[in-house]
Amino acid sequence: MSASAYTYETVKVSFPAPFVAHVELNRPKKLNAINDTMWVEIGAVFNQLRDDEDVRAIVLSGAGRCFTSGLDCNFLAPFSTSLLSTSASLGSTSKLNIH
């Protein structure tokens, strides 16, 4: 399959050698922090590559000076607000158990 079949906003895919796919996280200005778009695209690209008979190896890297800084804090903001409100509704002496 050609690289043009792999078009994503936050992930670049190239084929540097026969049977080799290069997947590059591509948010260098944000140190490749994983946001909701990248989270979905990483899953989609690997599902697509899994079914590509012309791919036998995958190299994963990050654009810029860092592979990834982890999850984007803006991506987590809605979850932290939800956890804080749940914790507050339990009362100050209750503990929120997260497993």
C-alpha positions as a LaTeX table, in Angstrom:
\begin{tabular}{lrrr}
\hline
Residue & $x$ (\AA) & $y$ (\AA) & $z$ (\AA) \\
\hline
Met1 & 0.00 & 0.00 & 0.00 \\
Ser2 & 1.28 & 3.50 & $-0.70$ \\
Ala3 & 1.97 & 6.19 & 1.91 \\
Ser4 & $-0.92$ & 8.25 & 0.50 \\
Ala5 & $-3.31$ & 5.61 & 1.87 \\
Tyr6 & $-2.08$ & 6.57 & 5.35 \\
Thr7 & $-3.23$ & 10.15 & 5.88 \\
Tyr8 & $-3.52$ & 11.33 & 9.47 \\
Glu9 & $-3.39$ & 14.67 & 11.27 \\
Thr10 & $-0.97$ & 13.76 & 14.09 \\
Val11 & 0.82 & 10.69 & 12.77 \\
Lys12 & 3.03 & 10.44 & 9.67 \\
Val13 & 3.54 & 7.14 & 7.89 \\
Ser14 & 6.29 & 6.42 & 5.39 \\
Phe15 & 7.87 & 3.33 & 3.88 \\
Pro16 & 11.68 & 3.73 & 3.98 \\
Ala17 & 12.44 & 0.18 & 2.81 \\
Pro18 & 10.55 & $-2.81$ & 1.42 \\
Phe19 & 8.20 & $-4.29$ & 4.03 \\
Val20 & 9.10 & $-1.56$ & 6.58 \\
Ala21 & 6.67 & 1.11 & 7.79 \\
His22 & 7.88 & 4.15 & 9.72 \\
Val23 & 5.23 & 5.62 & 12.02 \\
Glu24 & 6.16 & 9.05 & 13.38 \\
Leu25 & 4.24 & 10.88 & 16.09 \\
Asn26 & 3.92 & 14.35 & 14.60 \\
Arg27 & 3.19 & 17.07 & 17.15 \\
Pro28 & 6.75 & 18.34 & 17.66 \\
Lys29 & 5.70 & 21.78 & 18.95 \\
Lys30 & 3.83 & 19.99 & 21.76 \\
Leu31 & 6.66 & 17.44 & 22.28 \\
Asn32 & 4.39 & 14.83 & 20.68 \\
Ala33 & 2.04 & 14.93 & 23.67 \\
Ile34 & $-0.81$ & 12.50 & 23.05 \\
Asn35 & $-4.15$ & 14.27 & 22.66 \\
Asp36 & $-7.52$ & 12.76 & 21.77 \\
Thr37 & $-6.85$ & 12.96 & 18.02 \\
Met38 & $-3.47$ & 11.25 & 18.29 \\
Trp39 & $-4.89$ & 8.60 & 20.61 \\
Val40 & $-7.48$ & 7.61 & 18.00 \\
Glu41 & $-5.03$ & 7.88 & 15.09 \\
Ile42 & $-2.40$ & 5.66 & 16.73 \\
Gly43 & $-4.99$ & 2.90 & 17.04 \\
Ala44 & $-6.23$ & 3.44 & 13.51 \\
Val45 & $-2.78$ & 3.44 & 11.90 \\
Phe46 & $-1.69$ & 0.26 & 13.67 \\
Asn47 & $-4.96$ & $-1.47$ & 12.73 \\
Gln48 & $-4.42$ & $-0.40$ & 9.13 \\
Leu49 & $-0.77$ & $-1.56$ & 9.14 \\
Arg50 & $-1.76$ & $-4.89$ & 10.70 \\
Asp51 & $-3.87$ & $-5.64$ & 7.64 \\
Asp52 & $-1.26$ & $-4.43$ & 5.11 \\
Glu53 & 0.42 & $-7.46$ & 3.54 \\
Asp54 & 3.35 & $-5.26$ & 2.43 \\
Val55 & 4.34 & $-4.48$ & 6.05 \\
Arg56 & 6.46 & $-6.87$ & 8.12 \\
Ala57 & 8.16 & $-4.41$ & 10.48 \\
Ile58 & 7.20 & $-1.09$ & 12.03 \\
Val59 & 9.55 & 1.60 & 13.33 \\
Leu60 & 7.91 & 4.01 & 15.79 \\
Ser61 & 9.47 & 7.42 & 16.45 \\
Gly62 & 8.61 & 10.99 & 17.37 \\
Ala63 & 9.19 & 14.14 & 15.31 \\
Gly64 & 11.42 & 16.82 & 16.82 \\
Arg65 & 13.53 & 16.60 & 19.93 \\
Cys66 & 11.40 & 14.17 & 21.91 \\
Phe67 & 9.69 & 10.83 & 21.29 \\
Thr68 & 6.69 & 11.87 & 23.41 \\
Ser69 & 6.09 & 13.81 & 26.59 \\
Gly70 & 3.13 & 11.57 & 27.45 \\
Leu71 & $-0.51$ & 12.51 & 27.63 \\
Asp72 & $-1.49$ & 16.08 & 26.79 \\
Cys73 & $-2.81$ & 17.73 & 29.98 \\
Asn74 & $-5.57$ & 19.41 & 27.96 \\
Phe75 & $-6.73$ & 15.92 & 26.94 \\
Leu76 & $-7.01$ & 14.94 & 30.62 \\
Ala77 & $-8.74$ & 18.12 & 31.82 \\
Pro78 & $-12.34$ & 16.83 & 31.42 \\
Phe79 & $-11.44$ & 13.66 & 33.33 \\
Ser80 & $-9.76$ & 15.50 & 36.20 \\
Thr81 & $-12.77$ & 17.82 & 36.60 \\
Ser82 & $-15.03$ & 14.78 & 36.77 \\
Leu83 & $-12.82$ & 13.10 & 39.37 \\
Leu84 & $-12.65$ & 16.25 & 41.49 \\
Ser85 & $-16.42$ & 16.69 & 41.49 \\
Thr86 & $-16.91$ & 12.99 & 42.36 \\
Ser87 & $-14.40$ & 13.29 & 45.19 \\
Ala88 & $-16.08$ & 16.44 & 46.52 \\
Ser89 & $-19.52$ & 14.81 & 46.48 \\
Leu90 & $-18.18$ & 11.91 & 48.58 \\
Gly91 & $-17.28$ & 14.27 & 51.41 \\
Ser92 & $-14.00$ & 15.34 & 52.88 \\
Thr93 & $-13.50$ & 12.20 & 55.00 \\
Ser94 & $-14.21$ & 9.73 & 52.19 \\
Lys95 & $-11.48$ & 8.43 & 49.95 \\
Leu96 & $-11.89$ & 7.89 & 46.22 \\
Asn97 & $-10.47$ & 4.49 & 45.26 \\
Ile98 & $-9.17$ & 4.34 & 41.71 \\
His99 & $-7.88$ & 1.02 & 40.44 \\
\hline
\end{tabular}
